[in-house]
């Protein structure tokens, strides 16, 4: 899609995708997100403690 002004200059617009509403995560997905968060916190803690031990 594009428009042209009175000077003949084109202005291009991107086509917009159709919008949709996100669905609330199921209980299983919530558990998976909690597990991933716990693993991430553990990873950061181990990395921090390793850096502290080496320095």
Secondary structure, DSSP 8 states (H G I E B T S, - for coil): -EEE-TT--EEE--------------HHHHHHHHHHHHHHHHHHHHHHHHHHHH-
